[in-house]
């Protein structure tokens, strides 16, 4: 019995896997959202296998691990299903930070830190005022001593004044070269500060800018390397499933059947038992992506069609009027019509950039090869 349950879990998509685990715990999705502090929209997108509505996979890993612990299910199995859902072999991060995996938890920690800092600042308020007062008195005494020394010769007083002006003019210029530009309120406070305070802030600013630049470059390089993972499409991509003509007629409306064109690739999709997300391209038309709601259908025609489908268990897909039988443990499936051109494409079938642009894997690899030549 346990083996049958394990096999059933392996065949489920990530969304179905999490939803079934939640139902087994008899928890509502709202209750899980309140308990885990995961946004309700993200939970709904996870259970619908809707990658387009989910954030970066680094955050989603944290969501999945939290849900796996909440539902008492296998963390590794849930994480594996997540990798398959995103369509790429994203490597596991070693020693992930809780703050990066759980944005809500990070907010709570920051709030706790702010409260503690307020309490500490209140307790040290009078001590700090005493230090500032003592420092001001020391400066006042020091200035009076300098003035008493300068009374002896008029020439010495002029030289001292000139040196003080040179220091005041140079210090703000050095700060601007390191930090570029600051707000007007910060500039005003730095001008009112004493010469000793200005000299102390210089090395602190320089050290901070050096430390911040290096890790940013490393992060950019790591992200670029992760985008280079491509895989061949499986063969065969699909098989045909036998159903009666009456069943076909019940699913495919008469006007859609009449719209099929001989010699073209006619793809009919209908969301039967739930929502499904779809990304597709017909011939050289722009790539389109949207969610196909339960009960809705779509007809795509062309000489060449590329498809990426999510939550395929909820879909019926017909190719030239014949029902396709498809299997995917992740619930995500990529298809190319006609199958003869599938060898020209790789997984992931579509590549999305940071600016919202999208292109096929074939176009991406061709551009990369041309840029290297």
C-alpha positions in Angstrom: 0.0 0.0 0.0 2.8 2.4 0.9 4.6 1.6 -2.4 1.4 2.5 -4.3 1.1 5.8 -2.4 4.8 6.6 -3.2 4.3 5.8 -6.9 1.2 8.0 -7.0 3.1 10.9 -5.4 5.9 10.6 -8.0 3.4 10.9 -10.8 1.9 14.1 -9.4 3.0 17.6 -10.4 4.3 19.8 -7.7 1.1 21.7 -7.4 -1.0 18.5 -7.1 1.5 17.1 -4.7 1.3 20.1 -2.4 -2.5 20.4 -2.7 -3.0 16.8 -1.9 -0.7 17.1 1.2 -2.6 20.1 2.4 -6.0 18.4 1.9 -4.7 15.4 3.9 -3.9 17.8 6.8 -7.4 19.3 6.4 -6.0 22.8 6.1 -7.4 25.6 4.1 -5.0 27.6 1.8 -5.7 30.7 3.8 -4.7 29.0 7.1 -1.5 27.8 5.5 -0.7 31.3 4.2 -1.2 32.8 7.7 0.9 30.0 9.4 3.8 30.1 6.9 3.6 33.8 6.1 3.7 32.9 2.3 1.6 35.2 0.2 -1.7 33.6 -0.8 -1.1 34.5 -4.5 2.2 32.5 -4.4 0.5 29.5 -2.8 -2.3 29.5 -5.4 0.3 29.8 -8.2 2.3 26.9 -6.7 -0.7 24.6 -6.5 -1.7 25.5 -10.1 1.9 24.9 -11.3 1.8 28.5 -12.8 5.5 29.4 -13.1 4.6 32.7 -14.7 3.0 34.0 -11.5 5.8 32.8 -9.3 8.9 34.7 -8.2 12.6 33.7 -8.8 13.2 30.0 -8.1 15.5 30.9 -5.2 12.5 32.2 -3.3 10.2 29.4 -4.4 12.7 26.8 -3.0 12.2 28.4 0.4 8.4 28.3 0.0 8.5 24.6 -1.0 10.8 23.6 1.9 8.5 25.4 4.4 5.4 23.8 3.0 7.0 20.3 3.0 7.8 20.7 6.7 4.3 22.0 7.4 2.7 19.1 5.5 5.1 16.4 6.8 6.1 15.4 3.3 9.5 14.5 1.7 11.5 17.8 1.2 13.7 16.2 -1.4 10.8 14.9 -3.4 9.1 18.3 -3.3 12.3 20.1 -4.3 12.8 17.7 -7.2 9.4 18.4 -8.5 10.1 22.1 -8.3 13.2 21.8 -10.4 11.2 19.8 -13.0 8.5 22.5 -13.0 10.9 25.3 -13.8 12.4 23.1 -16.6 16.0 23.5 -15.7 18.5 21.7 -13.4 19.0 24.5 -10.9 21.6 23.5 -8.4 20.8 23.4 -4.7 22.2 26.3 -2.7 24.5 25.2 0.1 23.6 26.7 3.5 20.8 28.9 2.2 20.0 32.0 4.3 16.6 32.1 5.9 16.3 35.7 5.0 16.7 35.0 1.2 14.3 32.0 1.3 11.6 33.6 3.4 11.1 37.3 2.7 8.3 37.6 5.3 10.5 36.1 8.0 13.2 38.6 7.0 10.7 41.4 7.5 9.8 40.1 11.0 13.5 39.9 12.0 14.1 43.5 10.8 11.2 44.7 12.9 12.5 42.9 15.9 15.9 44.4 15.4 14.4 47.9 15.1 12.6 47.5 18.4 15.7 46.4 20.1 17.7 49.3 18.7 15.1 51.8 19.9 15.3 50.4 23.4 19.1 50.5 23.4 19.2 54.1 21.9 16.9 55.3 24.7 19.0 53.7 27.4 22.2 55.3 26.0 20.7 58.7 25.2 22.0 60.5 28.2 25.4 58.8 28.0 25.7 59.9 24.4 24.7 63.5 25.2 27.3 63.5 28.0 30.0 62.3 25.5 29.0 65.0 23.0 29.0 67.7 25.6 32.4 66.6 26.9 33.7 66.6 23.3 32.3 70.1 22.6 33.9 71.5 25.8 37.2 69.9 24.8 37.0 71.6 21.4 36.1 74.9 23.0 39.1 74.8 25.4 41.4 73.7 22.5 40.2 76.7 20.3 40.7 79.1 23.2 44.3 77.8 23.8 45.0 78.2 20.0 43.7 81.8 20.1 45.9 82.6 23.1 49.0 81.4 21.2 48.1 83.3 18.1 48.0 86.6 19.9 51.8 86.8 20.0 52.3 87.2 16.2 49.8 88.4 13.6 51.5 86.4 10.8 51.0 83.1 12.5 47.3 83.7 12.8 46.9 84.3 9.1 48.7 81.0 8.3 46.5 79.0 10.6 43.3 80.5 9.0 44.5 79.6 5.5 45.3 76.0 6.4 41.8 75.6 8.0 40.2 76.8 4.7 42.1 74.4 2.6 41.0 71.4 4.7 37.4 72.5 4.6 37.4 72.8 0.8 39.1 69.5 0.1 37.2 67.2 2.3 33.7 67.6 0.7 35.3 67.1 -2.8 36.9 63.8 -1.7 33.6 62.5 -0.3 31.8 63.3 -3.6 34.4 61.5 -5.7 33.8 58.3 -3.6 30.1 58.4 -3.1 29.2 60.4 -6.3 26.4 62.7 -4.9 24.6 62.9 -1.6 21.3 64.5 -0.5 21.4 68.2 0.4 20.6 67.4 4.0 23.6 65.2 4.3 25.9 67.8 2.7 24.6 70.5 5.2 25.4 68.3 8.2 28.8 67.4 6.9 29.7 71.1 6.4 28.7 71.9 10.0 30.8 69.1 11.4 34.3 69.7 12.9 37.5 68.9 11.0 38.2 65.9 13.1 34.8 64.3 12.3 35.3 64.8 8.6 38.7 63.2 8.7 37.3 60.1 10.4 34.5 59.6 7.9 36.8 59.5 4.9 38.3 56.0 5.3 35.0 54.5 6.3 33.4 55.6 3.0 36.2 54.3 0.9 36.3 50.9 2.6 32.5 50.4 2.1 32.5 51.2 -1.6 35.3 48.6 -2.2 33.5 45.9 -0.3 30.1 46.5 -2.1 31.4 46.3 -5.7 33.1 42.9 -5.6 30.3 40.6 -4.6 27.9 42.2 -7.1 30.2 41.3 -10.0 30.4 37.7 -8.7 26.6 37.4 -8.5 26.2 38.6 -12.1 28.7 36.0 -13.3 27.0 33.2 -11.5 23.6 34.1 -12.9 25.0 34.1 -16.5 26.5 30.7 -16.0 23.2 29.2 -14.9 21.5 30.3 -18.1 23.7 27.9 -20.2 22.0 24.6 -19.3 20.1 23.1 -22.2 18.7 19.6 -22.8 17.4 17.6 -25.8 13.7 17.1 -26.1 12.6 13.5 -25.2 11.7 11.1 -28.0 8.9 10.3 -28.6 7.3 13.6 -27.6 3.8 12.1 -27.3 1.5 9.2 -28.3 -2.1 9.1 -29.5 -4.9 8.1 -27.2 -7.9 6.3 -28.6 -11.4 7.8 -28.0 -14.7 7.4 -29.8 -15.9 9.9 -32.4 -18.8 10.8 -30.1 -16.3 11.7 -27.3 -14.3 13.9 -29.8 -17.5 15.7 -30.9 -18.4 16.4 -27.2 -15.0 18.0 -26.5 -14.3 19.8 -29.9 -17.0 22.2 -31.0 -18.4 21.8 -34.5 -17.1 25.3 -35.6 -13.6 24.4 -34.4 -13.6 21.1 -36.4 -14.7 23.0 -39.4 -11.8 25.4 -39.0 -9.1 22.7 -39.2 -6.9 23.2 -42.4 -5.4 20.4 -44.4 -1.6 20.6 -44.6 -1.4 22.7 -41.5 -0.6 21.8 -37.9 -4.0 22.1 -36.1 -3.6 22.1 -32.3 -6.8 22.2 -30.1 -6.4 22.7 -26.4 -9.2 22.6 -23.8 -8.9 23.0 -20.0 -11.1 20.2 -18.7 -10.5 19.9 -14.9 -8.6 23.0 -13.9 -6.5 26.0 -15.1 -3.4 25.5 -17.2 -0.7 28.0 -18.3 0.4 28.0 -21.9 3.3 29.5 -23.8 3.3 29.1 -27.6 4.5 30.3 -31.0 2.9 29.7 -34.3 5.3 30.1 -37.3 7.2 33.4 -36.9 4.5 35.2 -34.9 5.3 36.7 -31.6 5.5 34.3 -28.6 2.3 34.4 -26.5 1.7 33.3 -22.9 -1.4 33.2 -20.8 -3.5 31.1 -18.4 -6.2 28.9 -20.0 -9.1 28.9 -17.5 -11.1 25.7 -16.8 -13.8 25.2 -19.5 -12.0 27.5 -22.0 -10.4 26.2 -25.2 -7.9 27.4 -27.8 -7.2 26.6 -31.5 -3.6 27.2 -32.9 -2.9 26.7 -36.6 0.4 27.0 -38.5 3.2 25.3 -40.4 5.3 25.2 -37.2 4.0 25.3 -33.6 6.0 25.4 -30.4 4.2 24.7 -27.1 5.0 24.7 -23.4 2.2 23.6 -21.2 1.7 23.6 -17.4 -0.7 21.3 -15.4 -1.2 19.0 -18.4 -3.3 16.6 -16.4 -6.1 19.2 -16.5 -5.8 19.6 -20.3 -7.0 17.7 -23.4 -4.6 18.3 -26.4 -5.7 17.3 -29.9 -3.3 17.2 -32.9 -5.2 17.4 -36.2 -8.3 16.0 -34.4 -6.5 13.2 -32.6 -6.2 13.2 -28.8 -2.6 13.1 -27.4 -1.6 10.9 -24.5 1.2 12.6 -22.5 3.1 11.9 -19.3 5.1 14.3 -17.1 6.0 13.8 -13.4 6.3 17.6 -13.1 3.0 18.4 -14.9 4.9 20.5 -17.4 5.3 19.4 -21.1 7.1 21.0 -24.1 5.9 20.0 -27.6 7.1 20.8 -31.2 5.0 20.3 -34.3 5.8 18.8 -36.7 7.9 16.4 -34.7 10.5 16.3 -37.5 11.8 19.7 -36.4 12.1 18.9 -32.7 15.8 18.1 -33.1 16.4 21.8 -33.9 15.2 22.9 -30.4 16.4 22.4 -26.8 14.8 22.5 -23.3 13.9 24.9 -22.0 11.9 25.6 -25.2 11.5 29.4 -24.4 14.1 31.7 -22.9 12.9 34.7 -20.8 15.3 37.5 -20.1 15.3 40.0 -17.2 13.7 42.8 -19.3 10.6 40.7 -20.1 11.7 39.6 -23.5 11.3 36.0 -24.7 12.9 33.9 -27.6 13.1 30.3 -28.5 16.1 28.1 -27.5 17.0 27.8 -31.2 17.3 31.6 -31.6 19.2 32.0 -28.3 21.8 29.4 -29.3 22.2 30.8 -32.8 22.8 34.3 -31.4 25.3 32.9 -28.9 27.2 31.1 -31.6 27.3 34.2 -33.9 28.5 36.4 -31.0 31.4 34.0 -30.4 32.4 33.9 -34.0 
